[in-house]
Amino acid sequence: MDWDQFDLNPRTVAALKKADIKSVKEILNLSGADLQRLMKLSSADIQCLLKTVSLTLRRNSMVTALQLYQDNDHLTSQHQKLSLGCSVLDNLLKGGIPLVGITELAGESSAGKTQISLQLCLCVQYPYKYGGLESGAVYICTEDAFPSKRLQQLIGQQHKLRADVPAEIIQKIKFGNSIFVEHAADLDTFHKCITTRLSLLLARGMVRLVVIDSIAALFRCEFGPSESVMKARYLQTFGAQLHSLSTRFRTPIMCINQVTDAVSELEAAQCSCRVVGNRVVPALGITWANQLLMRLMASRISLPGPASGVASHCTGSSSSFRIKAAILSCGSTQLDSRKEFCLAVCWLSWNSLAEDFSGDNCDSRKRDPV
């Protein structure tokens, strides 16, 4: 630590070097009396040192409302979003997913969660003009192997999926070279991944999107019913770490989540296994929900014929995909008061590649275990 860069008395700087104190963390971990004994300074000098160090740490974390109003660049970046590469979904989400905060995508198996996430990994590489961030993505797999075959199929269809982007721009982008894949099968590996390797990629500017597929898989077998408190602490810790990375590097975090059946209180008391209207709710409960900025629910519904309101290029399809978006109030437990939007959409990638993907997800009615 270069103490000369701090606004400190030369005598205090000399005392810090003589006491072999090398970091701000060491100063804040010591009491005033310990600092006096080690540095042999007066109480007033120690108080001045602590105040200077604290102000240095807080300098970039607190701004007034007037400063935010006058900072046009910061205000613009706050409202900037990452496009999903589909005009219907972008209109639903008012431009895409926010750059700062955790967005959750939940749904049953074969609902299209991985498909949307893979498309996001491609969208982030497009120029700003076309809703991208001109950077790469990190895809963290926690259960299955990375779906490289599906990714290559999506890359090959970009000229159809992104008709709004000139063909020469699509050809110049090396999509596969900017997607970094990590595998984390347990909590320790996941913690090391987001605190070391992920932080390094973000600091070097190599990525501007993080996808976790899926967050529920990490907690499925780690905790029993009697360990709910410990589970909640881990969820809060990981949520805080992801929020810190997202805020620091202005990087959207997309977490895929599994679902569980919604059972009424009466049926639960009677130990009945029948679900209420075949409804499902995202896994991990209220503790994880409070970490989210936005929640998306995806579901796949079979239709007897062409769906009304579906884009004209989605002909010959017998399925539609429903996306529900919920804007969650930070720290609020009143989740029922959120805004909700529901729209049936059909994405070209899910139709033109349906036959290729049918082998990967043969049972569209299967629910993910939790």
N, C-alpha and C positions, 0 to 999 in steps of 0.2 A: 504494500500500500504506500503510495506517494503522499505522505502527510503534508508536503509543501503546497499541494494544490488546495488544501483547506484554508479557510480564513481563520487561522489560529495564531496566537502569540508565538514568536520564535522560541521562547523558553518552553512552551508547551510541546512544540514539535520536537525539540531536542530531548525532552523528557520521555516522549513516546518512543523515540528511537532507542534511547538508553534502556528503557524498560522492555525493549524487544516486543512491543505490541504491534502486530502486523495487520490487523483488520478492524473494521468498525464493529464486527460481531463480538470480538474480544472485549472491546470497550463497553458495549451494552450488556454483556454478560457479567460484568464485574460491578460490585457496589461502589458507591462513592468513597467509602472508607478504604476499600481495597485499592482503588485507583490512587487515592492519596498516599497510601503506604508504598505502592510500587513506584509511583512517579515522583514522590516527595514534593508535591505541590500543595498550594493552599486550597481550601474548600471552594473559594470563589473561582479559582482557575479550573477546578474540576467541573463545577457547574457550567462554566462557559464552554468547556470541551464537550460535555454531554449535549448542551443546547445546540452547538454548531453541528455536531454529528447527526442529531435528530432532524434538524432542518434540512440537511443535505439529503437524507433518506426520503423525506416527505416532499421535497421540492417538486417532483414530477407527478405526484399522486393526487394533489388537491388543486382544484380550479374553482373560480367563482362562476355564477351564472352569467355575469357580464362578460367574463373572458370567453366562455363557451359561445355566447352570442356574437362576439366580435371575431372569433376564430372561424372564418368561413371554410378553410380547408378541413378543419376538424369536424365541423358541422356537416360538410359534404360527405366525408368518409363515414360518418355515423349512419347516414341514410343509404350508403352504397350497399348493394347486395350482389350475391353470386347467383347468376341465372342457372336454372335447371335444364336449359336447352329445350324447353317445351313452352310455347306461348300460352297455352291454357293454364299450366301450373304456375307460370310466372305471373299471369294476371291474377290468379287466385291468391298468391303470396305477395302481391304488390311489388313485383320485381325479382323475387327469388328469396334465398335464405340470408339472414343477416350475417355480416362479417364478424360481429362480436357476439359471443354467447354460444350456448349449446342447443342445437336443434336435434330433436329426437324423431326418428321415423320408426313407427311400430306397426305391426300387422301380423297376420297368420302366415304360415308357410305358403310360398308361391304367390304372395300378394304383390311382389315386384319390388321389395325393399332393396335387395342387392342390385337390381337393375337400375334403380334410381341413383344409388350410390356410385355405381360404375360410371353412369352418365355424368354425374357431378365431377368425377375425377378427370373426365375429358373436358367438361365445360370450363373448369378452372384454368385450363391451358390456353383458352382463346384470348384474343386481345380485349382490353377494357371496352372497346367500342361495341363488342358483341356479347357483353355480359360476363366475360371471364376476368381473371386476375393475372394472366400472363405468368403463371407459375405452375409448380407441380403439386402432387398430392401424396399423402401418406395413407395407406390402407392397412389397418391393423386387424388381422384375423384372429379371433379367439377360439374358434371351434373347427370350422372346415378349412380346407385348402383354398387358396386364392383362386377365384374362377377366371383363370387366364384365357380359356377358350371363349367364354362369353365376352370378355373384354376385347379380344381380337375381332369378334363378330361385330361388336359395336363400333370399333374403330373403322372397320370396312364399310359401315353404313353411315358414316358421318356426313357424306355428301348428300344423303337423303334426309337424315335427321335434322341437319342444320342447313337447310336451303337458304337461310338468311345470310349465310357466310359465303363469300366468294370461294370458288373451288381452289384458286391458287393459294389462298391463306390456309385452307385445310391441308393441302398437300405439303406445305412448309412445316407444319407442326409435327414433331416426332412424339406422338402421344405416349407410346410405350416406354420411352426413355425417361419420362418425368413422373412415373408412378412408383413410389417406393413401398414395398410390401414388408410388413412385420408380422410375426406370429407370436402370440402371447396366450398360452394355455392356462396360466394361473395368475393370481394377483401379484405375486412378487415379480414375475417377468413383465407383467403389464406396467407396474410401477416403475421398473427400471427403464422400460421403453419410453414412457412419456417424460421422465425426468432427465434422461441422458440423450438417447439417440434422436428422439423427436425434437427436443429443445435445440440440439445442434443443427438439425436440418432447417428449422425455423429461423434460427439466428443467422444462418448463411444465406437466407432468402431463397432456398431451393424449393420450398413448398409453401402454399397458402391455403391448404385444405387438409383436414384430418378426418378420416372415416374410421369408426370403430364398429366392427361387425362380429359379434354383437356384444353389448354391454352386459346383458343378462347372463350370458354363458359363463362369465367369470364368477358369478355368485351362485350358480345353480347347485353345485356340489360342495362348495366351500363351507357353508354355514347351515347348521340345523335350526329347528324351530326355537330352541332355547338360546340361540346366539343372535337374536335380532338386534340387540344394542350394538354389538361389535360390527354386524353387517351395516347398520346405519352409519357408524363412524367411518367405515371404509368408503361408503358411497359419498358421504360428505367430503372426505379427504380427496377422493378422485375428482369430484365435481369442482372443488376449489382449485385443484391443480390445472384442470382443463380450462376453467374460466380464466385463470392467470395467464396461461399460454395464449388463449384467444384474445384477451385484452391487450397483452403486451405486443403481439405480432399482428393484430387485426386479422385473425384467421378464423374462419368458421369451423366449428366442430360438429360433425354429423355422427350421432350415435344411433345405431340400429338396435331396436329393442324387440323382445318377444312379447307374447300376449298370454293371458290366462283367462279362463272362462269367468264370467260375472255371475255369481250366485246370490240370490236374494237372501235376506236375513232369516226369513221363515224357513226356506229350504236348507240353509246352513244349520239351523237349530234342529231340523228333522233329519240331518245327514243325508239329504237328497242329492243326487248327482245330476239332476236335470238343470240345464242352464236357462237363464231368463231371455227368451227371444233370441237364442243363439248369439248373445252379445259377448264381446271380449273386451278386456281392459289391458293396458300395458302393464308389464311386469315391474317389479322392484318397489312398488308402492309409493306412498306420499313422500318419503325421504328423497327418493330420486327425482320425483316430479318437481320438487322445490328447487332442484338444481338447473331446471330447463328454462330457456327463453321461449321456445316454441316447440309444440308437439304436432307431428303429422301422423295420421292414422291412415293406412292403406289397406284396401280390401279388394278382392277379386270376385266379381259376380258374373254368373253365366246368364246369357240372354238368349231367348228363342230366335231372335232375328237381329238385324242391324239396329244398334242403339241410336235413339234420337239424340241429336246434338253432338254426335261424334264426328270428328273431322272427316272430310271426304276421302282422304287418302287411306283411311282405316277400313277399307271394304273387305268383306269376306271374313270378318271376325265374329266369333260367337261369344266373346268375353269383353267385359268393360272393367275399368279400374277406377275405384272411388277413392278420392283423397279427402280427408277431413283435416283441417288445420285449426289448431287452438293456440292462441297467444296467451301464455301463462304469465301471471303477475309474479314478479320476483319476490320470493320469500312469503308469498301468500298461501294460505291453506284453503282459501275459498275457491277451489278449482271449478266449481259449478258456475261461477260468475264470469268465466272467460268468454271471449268472443269465439264463435264457431262458424265455420263455413264448410259447406259440403258440395261437392261437384263430381259428377261422373265424367271421367276422362278416359281417352284411349290413346296411348302413345304408339307411334309408328314402330318403335323398336320392339314393343311387346307383340306386335302383330306380324311384322315382316320376318321376325326371327322366332315366331312361336313354335314352329316345328323343330327348330334346332334345340330349343330350350326344354322341349317337352320331356326329353330323356333325363334332364337334370332334376326336374321337379314333377314327378309323375302323379303325385297325389295332391291336388290343389285344396283338398279339404282338411289336410293334416295340420294340426296346430303345433307350434313349437313348444317343447317341454320347458317348464320353469321350475 
